[in-house]
């Protein structure tokens, strides 16, 4: 089954993006940056839901499912559930709050 042209272009772009991130993760693992871990977990989650979306073709959903497997390797086994429950990091202000507002 061939993909429609727009889906083929999207699938190719997502695959290229995944390849770039995988190569970068070989040099410096994603888990060395907290924000990267959260973003990678969100990408993995989005790929999970897109791979089951009824408005996408079977071929595109299969491509998304394969890409999700790559992202699971990047995010590690601890974050392998489809809808990760990631606790928000503690809020930090850029500067101390003033004692009194004038």
Beta strands, then each sheet from edge to edge (+ up, - down):
end
